[in-house]
Amino acid sequence: MGGLEKFWMQGDAVTRGVAALLLLMSVSAWVVILWKGWLLGRVRRDIERAVPAFWAAPTLEAGGEQLAAFDRERTLGPLLAAAVASPPGGTLEARGHVDSQLTRRLRDALHGVLAQLQFGQVLLASIGSTAPFIGLFGTVWGIYHALVGIAAAGSMSIERVSGPVGEALVMTAAGLAVAIPAVLAYNIFGKRVSASEAELEGFAHDLREMIIDAARPH
């Protein structure tokens, strides 16, 4: 029987619960890491192709078609829809200045897109910050459980203590193994989201200027 199997069989409900929680956190973190890595890569490529194609189109309608062809994750489409939308008549929004209406719609659309890109970041941050302490708790509890068992057996020696204590320390290593990928992924994805946010803000600003210029009398 291996050390981990022996530790699992000798552990109580608390020890097994901590191990199961770390396993769940690890699986959750890696699912989010793989999904967000794929998603943010697609978004970056979509923006790089869609924005130049949109501005190269001869008309706004043709630009919308070009945008839809490349915007697979719907990060740019909501901005264009907000830019060309008209507020319903008889509302407070419709009474505002055209510039203010447009700014409000683009801001709300941009917030929605950013919420989509930032989804999962809170989970990664939570796992990265709590997993080491959960693993440490498992180690402390495992050592306590092992020492109680040794004391009940009536025999205390370095050989009898080192084995159970060493097995309990695996929980600390497990906590770090769960936390480190989550923290690294959180930092990397944060930079990628910030880069995409800058591109989206620039596109929204250019859309606003284009719509306002088109609405001005010449």
Number of C-alpha atoms within 10 A of each C-alpha: 7 7 14 13 11 12 22 16 12 15 17 13 9 14 24 17 13 20 19 12 15 26 15 12 23 21 13 17 27 16 13 18 21 11 13 19 15 11 13 18 12 15 22 16 13 20 22 14 16 23 19 13 18 20 17 12 15 9 11 13 11 15 20 19 16 20 25 16 13 21 21 16 17 15 21 26 20 16 26 20 14 23 22 15 12 14 17 9 9 8 9 10 17 14 12 12 10 16 13 13 20 23 17 15 21 24 17 13 22 21 13 14 20 16 11 13 23 15 12 19 21 11 16 24 18 16 24 26 16 16 24 22 16 21 28 21 18 26 25 18 19 27 20 15 19 23 17 11 14 16 10 10 9 7 10 12 8 7 8 13 15 13 13 22 19 15 19 28 17 19 27 20 15 21 28 22 17 26 26 16 17 28 19 15 22 22 14 12 20 15 12 18 18 14 12 19 17 12 17 20 15 12 17 22 15 13 20 21 14 12 15 14 11 10 11 7 5 5
